[in-house]
């Protein structure tokens, strides 16, 4: 994506799109990171001359380098099964409540901490001299310089959200060597210059700086929420739904842990207080199983299906793995005594109603746990294109929803680069620029709120 920024304009254009397909090999599920890097180089070539480059990606996964800086194999995919049962081993040393008090991170089986524990006896980890999270690995290949960006590091479950530094005591208790990690960097910090070989391959003229951004894509997306005040909730939609609040301090209570809220770090020392919801992954997997039918037609048909006929828990880790998603959703409805959706339209409506219900629970719980009331919900990311989901979320939450921008992560990435180079103001100025320049759609709550309460109660009694 190429961004052009001035005090009164913010434009984004797609330069190059390439697939990101994990590969299942005998050892398990892996990322094809070399293909991704080739896509990055092709994208730089297509973009033409630029003033800065910033990289954001998904969180938690990493590559291991040897003493010569060479990659020791393809990074393991967070949906790989290697972390099954690992959390219990960690909790035997550091109980879950202590772990949360130290790191503020919700339980998710794929957190980097559990991945490293699962890899403890492997030859690859034994030979590793450096661990780089995915965006930092790509930045290293572009520049030759190593760093660990903080917003992404906060998803490792090894960062103290109150200090913004490593949780050294926790790592020592769990036998994790923090020397594996490169020095911490923060959004806006310089991350090096494109290497001569990269300039030659992409046709760019140097020097071209790489600027550290919120390299966890959710951190970049939250930076691009076009809010006009502080009383807002956000839902970053895509493969996942990340629903929560932007706070100035973490919430580390036992009640917060029990509600499975996470405290990840954001731009300018903020805390992304949110809950992970399975998101449009549920629908993406169904579409794949159905042979990728026309989504627009399917959503129109789903809108005619009776509302809230059947719902599932869209935060249930049972839906984490790929494969057989329509059957698994139908089975969850059958086991809970609800009507079993059969057609693609019925299953799609079940998914969207369930996501809206999960959004409602997350927004309500976040306000209560953080003591931070909101007046509006901002939806950003790919889900903004799904008008039915946006309207259902407004209905479920009983709050107006402002949808947009769709490319929030890319816009947040670009704005942090622009700010670092003197082309944008502070976080509030960035959001005002977004509100002025981006296409936004407002949805007002409709329908009977009691129906959502009844559906909530149905899930609670499962």
N, C-alpha and C positions, 0 to 999 in steps of 0.2 A: 504494500500500500504506500502511495506517495501522498504526503500531506503538504499543503501550502498554507502558511499562517501569516496573517498580518493583524494589526490591532482591530480591524473591522471585518475580517474574513477568515474562514476556516474551510478549506476544501480538501476532500479526500478522493483519490482515484486509485482503482485497482490496476496494478502494473503487471502482475503475474499470479496465477493460481495453480497450485500443484497438489497432488493427493498426499495424504498422510495415512498410510495403511500399515498397521502393525502386522507382524509376521509370526505365525506359530511354527516354531522349530522344535526338535526333540526335547530341548531343555525347557521349553515353555514359550510364553508370549513375549516378543521383543519389538522394540521400535526400530524401524529402518532409518537410523539417524544419518547415514551417509546420503541416502536419497533426499532427506530433508535439507541437508546442507547444500546438495546440488540444486535444490529448488530455491534456496536462499540466494545462491550465486546467480542463477537464472533471473531471479527477481531483481537483483541489483543491476544486472545487465539491461533488463527491460525498463527499469526506472529511469535510467539516464543519470546525469550529474545531479548529485544531492549534496546538501550542506551538513547532513548528520544522518546517522543510522541508529535505530533503537530496536531491541529485540524483546518481545514478550512471548510466553508460551504457557502451557499447562504447568502445574506444580508437581512437587514431590519426587519425580523421577530424576535420574542422574546417570552420568557416565563416569567411569573410573579410568584414570591415566596412570601409566607406569612412570618410572624415574626419568624417562626420556620425553615424557609428555605425550606418549602415544596411547590411543584409546584401547582399553583392554576388553573388547567385545561390545556388541550392541547393547544399549541400555535396556534393562528389564521394564516391561510395561506394568503400570500400576494395577491392571486387571489380572495380572498373572496370579496363579494360585499359591505362590511360595509363602505368602504371609498368613495363610490360614492357620489359626491356632497360635500364632506368634505373640499376639497381644497378651495372652495369659502368662506366657513366659516372662515378658517384660514386667507385668504387674506383680509377679512373684518377688521381684527385686524392688520395684518401685510401685506401690499400690496406685490404682487408677486415680484416686482422689489426690494423692501427692503429685502425680504426673500432671494433672490438670492445674493444680495450684502453681506449679513451676513453669508451665508452658502455655496454659490457657487454650490448648488445642483440643477440639472434639475428638472422640474416638472415631477413627476411620482406619480400616485394616491396612490401607496402602500408605499411611504416613511414612516418611523417609526413615524415621526411627525404627519402625517395624521391618522395613525392607533391609536396613543394615543389620538388624538382629537376625533376620532370616539368612543373610549372606555371611554370617560370622565365620563359618568354617570353610568357606569356599577359597579355592586357590586364587581366584581373581581378586578378591578383597585383600588377601594376604600379600599380593604383589602390587597393590595399588599404593601410589604415593600422593594422589590428588583425587578429590571428588568434586565434580562440577555439575551443578544442576543444569537442566537442558538448555535454557537460554544462555547461561554462562559458558557452556561448552561451545555453542555456536559462536558466541562473541570471542572466545579464545581462538577458535580456528580462523576467524576473520582478522584478529589483531595480534595474536601471539601473547596477549596479556590475560592473566587469570584473576578472577574476583568472584565473590559470592554476593549477589544482590539481596538486600534485606527483606523486601516484601515476599520474595519466594523462599528465602531461608526460613521465614517464620512458619512455613508449612512443614518443615522437617520435624517438628516437635522437639527441637533442640534449642530454641530461642526463648529467652525470657521476655514476654511482651511488655513488661513494666520498664525494663531497662533498654530494650532494643539491642541486647548483646547475647552471646551464647550463654546457655545455662550450664556452666562448667561443672557444678556439683552433680547435676543429673547425669551428664555425659560420663563422668568418672564412675558413678555408681553402676552404669550400664555397660561399661567397658568400651565406650565409643571414643575413638581418637579424634578430637576436634582439629588436630593438625592436618587431617585429610582435607579440610576445607580451606579454600583461598580466603584472603582478607575480605571482610565485609565491605560492600559498597552500597550507597543509597541512591535513590532516584535523583538524577541530575548530575551525578559524579561522572567525570570522564572515564571511559573504558578502553582507551587506546585509539590507534589509527589503523585504517585498513592496510594490511600488509601489501608490499609491492606485488606479490604474486596474485593477490586478490584484485588489485587495481588492474593488472594486466589481463586477468581473465574476464573481468566485468567491463573493461573499457572506460572505467572512471579515471578521472584525473585527481591525484592527491594534492594535499592531504585531505582525507575524509575521516572525520572523527566518528567513533562509535560512542554514543552517550547512554549511560545507564538510565533505564526507565523503571517503572513498576513492572518488573519482568514476570511476575505472576500475572497472567492475563486478567484475573479478577481485580487485582489492584489497579491496573490500567483502566479497566472498565468502570470501576467505582469513581476514579478520578474524572471520568467523562460523564458522570450523572449531572444533568443540567438543572440542578436544584437551585432555588432562589433563597433558601433559608436553611435552618438546621433541623426542622421538624419533618424529616422525610425518612422513609424506608426505601430500600432498593432491592430489586430482584435482577440479578445478572443471569440472563437466560441463554441457553444453548444446550449442549450435551448435558450439562448440569444446570440446575437452578440454585443460585447462591443468594439467599434471602436474609436481609438483616439491616443493620444500622451502621452509620459511621460515628464513632465515638472518640473521645479524647483520652480515655483510659480503659484498660481491660476490665472485664467482669469475671472474677475468678471464684465466685461462690460455688458451693456444692450444688445448689439448686440449678445454677447455670450448667454445671457439668452434667447433672442428671437429665437436663433438657437437650443435651448434645449440641450446645452452641460452641463455636470456635472464636478465638481472638487472634486473627491474623493481622499483620501490620500493613498499613497503607501509606499513602503519600503524606509527607510532612509530619510524620510521627503519629498519624491517626491509627485507630484500631478498626478493622473490619470485623464487626461482631455479627456473625452470621451462622446459618445452618445450611449444610449441604443437603440438597434434595436431588433425587435421581434425574429429574429434568427431562428434556426432550429425547434423551437416550432411549427412553421407553418407546417413544413413537418411531425413532430412527431405526431401532432394531426390528420393530414390527414391519416397517416399510421394506426393510431388507428381506424379511421373511416372505413378504407378499410380492416380491419381484419389482419393487419400486414403482407403485402405481402413481397416477397423477395426484399430487398432494392437495392442490386447490380443490379439485372435485371431491376428494375424500373429506376435506374439512367442511365443505358445503353440506355434504350428506350427513356428517357427524352433528352439524348444528340442528338438524331436524330430529335427531334421536332424543327421547325424553331425558331431561336433565337428572343427574344424581341417582340414576337407576341403580348403578353399581359403582363402588369406589374401592381403591386399594391404597395401601400406605406407600406413597411415592418416595418415602425416605428409607424404605426397607432394603437392607443390604442383599436380600434374596434376589433382587433384580440387577445386581451389580455385574454379573458375568454375562457375556454375550450368548446368543443362541435361544431359539424356541420362545421368544418373548410373548407372542400371542397366546400360546398354550399356557405359559406360566401365569399370565394375567388372568386368563379364564379360570385356571385352577385356584388362584387366590380368591376369586369371587365365589367359586363353588364352596371352598372350605369355610368361608365366612358366612355361608347361608344366604348369599345375595343372588339375584338373577345372573346367570352366566352370559356374558356378551359373546356373540358368535360371529357376526359379520365384521369386516374391517371397520365399517362406520361405527358400530356399537363399541368395539374395542377402542377405537380412537376417542370416542366420547368419554368412555371410562377413564382413559389416560388423562385427558384434558381436565375433566372434573376433578380427578384425583390430584393433579398438579395444582389446580387453583385452591383446593382444600389444604394442601401442604403449604402453599404460599400463605394462606390465611393463618394457619397455626404458627408458622415461623414469625410472621409480622406481629401477631398478638403476643406471642411468648417473648420476643425480643423487647418489645415495649415494656412489658411487665418486669422482666428480669433486669433490664438496664435502667428502669425508671426514666424512660426517654420517650414521651408520647410523640406521635407523628400525625400529620394532617393529609399526607399524600404518599402514594407509592409510585416510585419511578421504576419502570421496566426498561432495561437496556439489553442489547445483544440480539441474537438471531430470533428469539422468541417474539420480538416486536412485530415481526411480519405475520404472526399468527393472531389475527384479530379476535378469533373466538377465545383463545387463551387469555388475551388481555382483558376482554370484557368479563369473562368468568372470574378472573382474579379480582377485578373491581367489585363484582357482585359478592364474591366470597369474603373479601376484606371489609366491605362496607365503606370503602374509601375511594376517592378518585384515583385513577391510574393515569400517569403520563408515560406514554410509550415512545421511546427513541432516546438516543440514536441507535441504529442497528449495529453499526461498526464501532461500538463504544470502546473496545479494547484498543483498536488501532488509533482512534482519536485521542484517547488518554495517553497512549505512547507518544504520538506526535506532539501533543501539547507539552508534555514534560521535556521533550527535546527542545521545543521552541522556547520554553521558559529558561532552560539552561543556557540558551544562546541569546537571551535578551529580547525575544520576540513575543513573549506573553507574560502576563502578570502573575499574581498569586493564585491560590486555588479558587478563591471566590471569583476573581477576574476570569479565570479559565472557564468556570461554569456559566458566567454571564455571557461569554463569547459563544459557548455551546448553545445556550438558550436562544440567542439572537440568530444563529446561523444554521441550526439543524432542524430538520423536519420532525415535528413532535405531534402526537395524536393523544387527545384526552378522552378517557372513558369514565363515565359516571356510573356509580353502582345502580343496579336495577334488580327487580324481583324481590322475592320473599327471603329475608335473612334467616328465618327460622328453618328453612329447608337445609341450609348449610350447617346450622347447629345440629339438626337431626342426623345429617351425614357424618358429622364429626363424632357424634355419640355412637353411631353404628361402628365406626372404626375403633373407638375406645373400648368397646365391649368384645372385641375379637379375642 
